[in-house]
Amino acid sequence: MQWNRSQMMKCVCYFLLLISFFGAALPADASVCRNYQGSEICIVDIKRSAKNYWEYRVILSVDGVKQPLEVYNCRDRTTVKKDGTVLTFGQNNPGEIVCSFFKK
């Protein structure tokens, strides 16, 4: 079977289209979400402190609204807000979700 120039170009175009379709993978945007007291709370970004392993720097999303970075101290059960305010875990505080994320 002889391939003429137009058939060969069509085959190359399909091949390049197939490669670009599978080669352009989008980055995964995975986050851990939980329902907590009627709200959907998602951990968007979490980093464990190297110095204090019981502290986590966390960015949360509550009902789809991204929250500012907060530090959760799982040993003392406190949250440090961006302005330096320290709150103990209590009502409407997702600290339990954050601390249970890496619970052994």
PERACOR-V504801 format. One record per residue. PHI is phi in whole degrees, 0 to 359 (NA if undefined). PSI is psi in radians with two decimals (* if undefined). NEAR is the number of other ideal C-beta (glycine too) atoms within 10 Angstrom. Layout:
((PHI | PSI | NEAR) (PHI | PSI | NEAR))
This chain:
((NA | 2.21 | 3) (265 | 2.35 | 4) (259 | 2.25 | 10) (273 | 3.06 | 8) (298 | -0.68 | 7) (290 | -0.65 | 8) (293 | -0.69 | 11) (294 | -0.73 | 10) (295 | -0.68 | 11) (296 | -0.73 | 12) (296 | -0.75 | 11) (295 | -0.71 | 10) (296 | -0.78 | 10) (298 | -0.70 | 10) (296 | -0.80 | 10) (295 | -0.65 | 11) (296 | -0.72 | 10) (295 | -0.74 | 10) (295 | -0.76 | 10) (292 | -0.55 | 9) (293 | -0.79 | 9) (273 | -0.36 | 8) (277 | -0.38 | 8) (266 | 1.21 | 7) (278 | 2.33 | 7) (277 | 2.60 | 5) (293 | 2.54 | 5) (285 | 2.40 | 6) (243 | 1.29 | 6) (266 | 2.38 | 8) (217 | 2.63 | 14) (271 | 2.16 | 12) (239 | 2.50 | 13) (221 | 2.61 | 14) (272 | 2.18 | 9) (221 | 1.99 | 14) (51 | 0.80 | 9) (82 | 0.05 | 7) (239 | 2.62 | 13) (267 | 2.03 | 12) (248 | 2.16 | 19) (241 | 2.40 | 19) (272 | 1.87 | 19) (280 | -0.78 | 15) (214 | 2.38 | 12) (219 | 2.32 | 16) (227 | 2.28 | 12) (273 | 2.40 | 14) (292 | 2.36 | 13) (285 | -0.60 | 7) (280 | -0.82 | 5) (244 | 1.68 | 12) (296 | -0.23 | 11) (270 | 0.00 | 14) (253 | 2.43 | 19) (232 | 2.32 | 21) (265 | 2.10 | 14) (227 | 2.43 | 22) (248 | 2.12 | 16) (252 | 2.80 | 21) (236 | 2.12 | 16) (249 | 2.03 | 14) (52 | 0.70 | 9) (85 | -0.03 | 8) (257 | 2.09 | 8) (289 | 2.34 | 11) (259 | 2.75 | 16) (290 | 2.85 | 9) (298 | 2.36 | 14) (226 | 2.68 | 20) (254 | 2.17 | 18) (254 | 2.12 | 26) (259 | 1.82 | 19) (282 | -0.30 | 21) (283 | -0.82 | 10) (269 | -0.09 | 12) (59 | 0.86 | 16) (231 | 2.78 | 16) (239 | 2.31 | 20) (253 | 1.99 | 16) (286 | 2.95 | 13) (298 | -0.54 | 10) (275 | 0.05 | 6) (96 | -0.07 | 6) (293 | 2.31 | 9) (254 | 2.18 | 11) (239 | 2.45 | 13) (279 | 2.67 | 11) (300 | 2.33 | 17) (198 | -2.60 | 9) (292 | 2.42 | 5) (62 | 0.50 | 9) (244 | 2.06 | 18) (281 | 0.29 | 22) (301 | -0.59 | 20) (298 | -0.66 | 15) (294 | -0.79 | 19) (298 | -0.80 | 22) (289 | -0.50 | 17) (279 | -0.17 | 10) (298 | -0.69 | 16) (247 | 0.28 | 12) (300 | 2.38 | 7) (273 | * | 2))
